[in-house]
Each structure stands twice: as C-alpha cells, then as structure tokens.
Amino acid sequence: MSIQVCLPLALTVIHNFIQKHDPHDLDSYENIEDPQPGLCAAGEGQLSAGIPRVAERRQANVIWDGIA
C-alpha cells in the first residue's frame, strides 16, 4: 500500500517532464490510419510492437466494459 500511495505523485512528475520537454510528442499520432483494419497485430497474451490498431482498441474496450 505504501508504494501505491506514491504512484499518483510519480505519474504527475512524469507528466510534467513530458509537458516541459516535448509537449507536442503525441500530436503526430492523432491522424494515423490503420493499414489493415480489423487485423490484430499480436496474438492473445503478447505485446505488440507498435501503436494499437482498431482491432486492439475494440478488444480492449470489450474487456474494459466487462470489468466495469
């Protein structure tokens, strides 16, 4: 529990660092088109090498809705 208490502060520090040193870093990812819509880049239980595609977003949303 003592470690969990530190997480919000640590994430705030990371956020502030990113905002100070490269605030527009994520702007380049807003308009990326999925070259293979509906195709999952990684199998279940594996990490993907790139940004999430449409299929991964849908799968994550289904899992998220199930948890909620």
Sequence and secondary structure as in RCSB ss.txt:
>XXXX:A:sequence
MSIQVCLPLALTVIHNFIQKHDPHDLDSYENIEDPQPGLCAAGEGQLSAGIPRVAERRQANVIWDGIA
>XXXX:A:secstr
 HHHHHHHHHHHHHHHHHHHH TTGGGGGTT   SSTT  SS TT   SS   HHHHHHHHHHHHHH 
